[in-house]
Amino acid sequence: MEQRITEIYDSIRKAASSSNREFGSIRLVAVAKTVSAERIRTAVTYGISAIGESYIQEAREKYALLAGIPVSWHFIGHLQTNKAKYAVKIFDFIHSVDSMRLVEELDIQAKKINKVQNILIQVNIGKEDTKSGINEEDAPNLVNEISRFKNIFLKGLMVIPPFFDDPEKVRPYFSALRNLRERIRSSLYSGPVENISMDELSMGMSGDFEAAIEEGATLVRIGTAIFGERG
Ligand SMILES: *Cc1c(COP(=O)(O)O)cnc(C)c1O
């Protein structure tokens, strides 16, 4: 695992420099669904500082076992409204916000524990029926609405593109997310809004993270390339 992590950091560094970006502007989120708490602990000793989880119950169990470990926790799965209360207790970032109802519930639950919850809006760029995420054309409106929630901080956008073997086929989805971010930035608000930054683009997985970085990813979500195939 140590060697795989080293290789991924090398690839991130290369993709960053080939696109004139700072290595430090890209964060590696190690996606640990189905991976044991002990293996996560090992990954952290090899330089992993952010963990991605897709299921709330699994995350709660591992979070309890790994109390105090120096990592940030990122939720990347589909979040049901009735699980928001657990999510705000664990996660520094929730990448998969795709409805007003979820924003409202996260705001209520974050307020209860005196927290400002970082979120990303998940956008369904491919308009796939099976994927969650809001449609591209509805994203600007959701961003506008979020500005009135005091316990929510909107950091940017996330996409899970359809699966292709060839990263070049995925690249248009990455550039579409970046373009949407630029459109939102330039048209939605005339000045800075206190709880919206829109700096982050969560995109790129084991098979295509280099292309994602070249298209502007700031958070890459990598599972199998670190931990191996999921059992
Ligand atoms: C599982 C998962 C990943 C990681 O995928 P790999 O191909 O294993 O790197 C990234 N993002 C999301 C949303 C996932 O569910």
The ligand as a Gaussian input file, in Angstrom:
#p B3LYP/6-31G(d) Opt

LIG

0 1
 C      -15.968000       4.246000      -4.814000
 C      -15.942000       5.661000      -5.229000
 C      -14.753000       6.270000      -5.667000
 C      -13.452000       5.540000      -5.814000
 O      -13.443000       4.781000      -6.971000
 P      -12.125000       3.964000      -7.418000
 O      -12.387000       3.641000      -8.830000
 O      -12.055000       2.783000      -6.518000
 O      -10.967000       4.868000      -7.249000
 C      -14.800000       7.624000      -5.989000
 N      -15.933000       8.330000      -5.893000
 C      -17.087000       7.785000      -5.481000
 C      -18.305000       8.637000      -5.388000
 C      -17.130000       6.443000      -5.144000
 O      -18.285000       5.890000      -4.734000

